[in-house]
Amino acid sequence: MRVIETTAELMAARDGIAGSVGFVPTMGALHEGHLSLIRRAKEENGFVIVSIFVNPTQFLEGEDLDKYPRKIEADMQICKRAGVDILFMPTPGIMYERDELAVMAPATMGYILEGNRRPGHFDGMLQVVMKLLNLANPTAAYFGKKDAQQLALIMQMARTYFLRCRIVPCEIVRDGSGLALSSRNVYLSPEEKQRALSLSRSLKRATKMVMTGERSSQKIEAVMREILENETDIEYVEIVDRAFRPLEEVEIGNTIILVAAWVGTTRLIDNLWI
């Protein structure tokens, strides 16, 4: 595995690669969810590039940029064992200029749900993903469905700017208890992890309701809130279509059920694609 820290070196290395390239952008603190993306990239491409970059522009004031988990040595070993060909690990000074051009999230989808709670977050996320996609120039880039709104915006950016790479949505990975894997799960105490399971329990109940014929978004959301309210501080429960427009009734094949909640001082998100 080759470790690269500069943009010039990455672009030169990319120019020397023949065949398909899979790219997995991450912020590090790698877990089985990231490994599932890397494995799929390896299955579908002859060459795999992974990036680790904790992007400062997508953290708002007061968020956990400084304490975001960083496990550089462990991450390098994980990537090496997973068969990654290039690991790109830049610094903010390499990725950003002092007076930057901006990639802006769209006025509607960029400022609802996650964007409403974290205004400006998606601007920073899209900015760095555009840079990374241009640097890696992949055949396909792999993103998890857990960050559903982020994924939708990246796919929209690829369409809007006519990016040549294919954006590949990948399924949510959960631990044995059902908790969606996240680098922020390390913040949870054992008791908080038990409370956090209410997110996946609420989505399982929603699944059961839909499978038994319930289509009312209002009724499904109400049941989910009952499951969540005693265990978490609910931020939102929403049922939307794939374009993130609110749905009064679930549409099979075109629905995402989203939940965001706080467990202690940790903010968690989860979702279900129907």
N, C-alpha and C positions, 0 to 999 in steps of 0.2 A: 504494500500500500504506500502510495506517495502522499506526503503531507505538504500542502501548498498554503502559503500565507498571503501572497500578493496577487493582484488581479492580472498583472502582466504574465506571471508564470502560469496562472490557470489558463489564460487565453492561448498561450503558446502550447501548453499541453493539450488543450482541446483541439487545436489545429492539427495535431499529430495523430488524432484518433480516427480510425476508419470504422465504419459500422455504426450501429445504433447505440445511443447513450441514454441511460436512465438517470434521473437526477432526483435526489431527496433532500430538500432544504429543511434544516432543523435548527432549534436553539439549544441543542445539547441536552444533558441530563437524560441520555437515551434509555428507553425502556422497550418492552416487547412490542408496543405500538409502532415505534420507529423501526424496529427490526422487521416488522411485517411489511412496511413500505420498502425497505431495502431488499428483502427477499423477492418481492414482486418485481422490483426494478431489475434484479439479477435474472429472474426467470424470463423477462420479456426483452432484455437488451444484452448486447455483448460487453458493455462497459458501464460501470456505475460510479457516479460522482455523488458524494454527500457533502453538504456544508453544515458547519456549526457556527452560528453567529447569533449572539443575544442582541437583538436589534433595538437600540435605544429609542428610536423614533416612534415605536408602537407602544411604548410605556407612557402613561400619563403621569402627571405630577402626583406623588403620593402612592404610586403603585410600586410593585416589588422588584424593580430593576436591580437594585443593589444586592438584594438577597435572593434573586432568582437562582435556583440550583445550578452550580457549575461543577462538572465532574470530568475535567479535560482528559486526564490520564485514563480513567475508566472508559470514557467515550472512545478514545483512540483504540483501546484494546477491543472494544465491542465491534467497531468498524473493521478492524483488521481481521477478527475472527469471522465476521460476516462476509468477507470477500470484497470489501469496497476497494475500488481501484485508486480513486483520488479522494482525499479528505481535504476540503477547503476550509481554512480557519482564519479568516481575516479579522482585523481590528476595526473599530468604528472610524478611525482616521483614514484607513484604506478605503472603506466603503462610502464615505461621505466627504463632500467638499464643504467649505465654509458657507458658500452661498449657492444653495441647491436649486435646481429645477424641481418642480413638484409633480408627482402623480397623485391625483385627487380621487377619493372615493366618490361614487355618484351621489347626487343630492338626495335621492330617496333611499335606496337600499343601504347606502353607507351610513345613514343616521337613524336607523330604526334598530330596535332590539339591542344587540351588542354595541352598535354605533351610537345609539341614544345614551346608553350608560357610560360609554367610553368615547366621547367625541374626539375625533382626530386619530383614534387608534388605527382605523382602517387605512387612513392616508399613509401612515408610516409603514404598515404591513405591505400595502401594494407597492410602495416606493422600493422597499428592499427586495421584494419578490421579483419585480421587473429587473432590477440590477442583477440579481442572481441568475435569472433565466437568460439574460443577455450574456453573462459571463460563461455559464456552463453550456449554453446553446444546446440543450438536450433534445433528443428525439421525443422523450416523454418525461413529464415531471409528476411526482406522486405526492398526493396530499390526503390526509385522513378526513373522513366524514364527520368526526367529532366536532371540529370547527366548521360547522355547516355553512354559516354565513360567510366566513373567510373563503371557503372553497368556492361558493357561488360567485363572490366578487373576483377571485382570481380567474375563474372561467370567463366571466364577463370581460375582464381586462384582456385576456388572450384574444377574445373575439374583437374587441374594440380596436386594439392595436395590431391586429393581424399577426399575432405571434405564431410562429411555425410549429412550436412544440405542442404535443398532445398533453392535456391536463387529465390525469387519471385519478378519479375518486376511489379511495380505499376504505374498506369497512372498519368500523370501530372495533378496537380490541379491548376486552375486559379481563379482569382477574377472575379467579375462581368464584368469588362472591358476587360478581356481576358489576363491580365498580369499573367505570370506564377509566382506562389508564391515562395518566397525565403526569407530567413532571412535577406539578404542584401537589400531587398526592403526598409527597414527602412531608408537607407541612402538617398533615393530619395526625392527631394522636390516635391511639387505638379506639378510644371511645368515639372520636369524631368520624373515624372510618366507618363505624357501624351506623352512625347517623347519616353519613353520606350515601349509604346504600338506598336511602329513600328515593334518590333520584332514579336509579335503575328500577326500583320497585314501582314507582309511579308510571314509568314507561311500559313496564310489563303489564300493569293493569290496563293502560290505554290500549296495548296490543290485544289483550283479551276482549276488551269492549268492542273494538273494531271487528275482531274475528267472529264475535257473536251478533254482529249486525248493527251496532251503534255507529251512527255517523255524525251526530251533533257535536260540534267542537265545544260548545258551551258545557254540555254534560260531561264530556271527557276531561276538559280542563278542571271542572269542579271536583271530580273524583281525584285527579292528580294532586290538586291543592290540599285536599283532605289528608292524603298520604304524606305530603311534604311539610305541612304547616307545624307539626309538633317536633320535627327533627331539624329543620333548617329555617333560615331567614330567606323567604322566597323573593327572588328578584323579578322573574317572569315565568309564565307558562303560556306558550303560544302555539297555535296550529296554523301553519302557512302552506302555500303551494311552493313549488320548486323555484319560483321567482320571488318568494318571500312576501307574497300578498296574503293577507288574512283570509282564512276560509271559515265559512259558517258551517260547512259540512265536509267531512273527510272525503277526499277523492283518491281512491286506490290507484297507486302508481304516480301520484302527483302531490304527495303530502309529506311534510316534515313536522314532527311534534318536537318542540324545543323547550328546554327547561334550564334556567340559571338560578343558582341559590348559593347562599353563604352557609358554610359550616364552620362555626367559630370565626377565625379571621381569614379563612380560605374560600375563595370564590370558585365554584365548580359549574361546569356546563355539561349537558348531555343531550342526546336527541335520538329520535327514531324516524327512519325513512320508511314510508308506507307506499 
